[in-house]
Structures are given as C-alpha cells and as structure tokens.
Amino acid sequence: MTTTDPERVAWLALSHALGVLADAGRPTPCQVDPDPFTSDERAERQEAALACQPCPARALCLDYAEASAEPFHVWGGIDRAPRSHTRKASQ
C-alpha cells in the first residue's frame, strides 16, 4: 500500500531515520533529552534548536513539521512556539 498524504509520508521518513540512527547507536539530541525541545522556556528551546544543527535527521524533521503545520516545539532546528507560549516569570 502506498500513501500520498504528505504529512504521513514525512512522518514515516522521519520515524525510519530516527530508528536507523538509534539502532546504530547514534540517537539524535531530541531522543537523548527531549525536554528542551518541548520546554515552555524560550532559552531552553533556543539551546535545543542549536543542538539540532548537526543532526542527520534535521531536514526530515523540518519536512515533517512543515507537512503537519506543527505549531509548537522545536522541529528541524526551528523553534515553532509562538512568542506568547513562553511562561511569564510571575506564573
């Protein structure tokens, strides 16, 4: 069975690449420590985005984020969180 749904195709490609890298003992930064990639703290997300730069799955990750219109978190080296997503210090 083949699929032409761009989001599903992108997800399958990314999932496959992540599995291959993990099986080879080369997990990606988001597999090693996923918390900064979904943090409410902008500085942590910025560090996560920098950690993505050398990742061999970065382009596939970004492809998936674009295909799925991902509105939050760090994907493919880009912090997609809206500026208002960051918690205020008073909270």
HUDA-V932669 format. One record per helix or strand. SS is the DSSP state (h for helix, s for strand). FROM is the first residue (numbers start at 1). LEN is the number of residues. If there is no record, write none. Layout:
BEGIN
ss=[SS,SS]
from=[FROM,FROM]
len=[LEN,LEN]
END
This chain:
BEGIN
ss=[h,h,h,h,h,s,s,h]
from=[6,29,35,42,58,74,78,83]
len=[18,4,4,11,11,2,2,3]
END
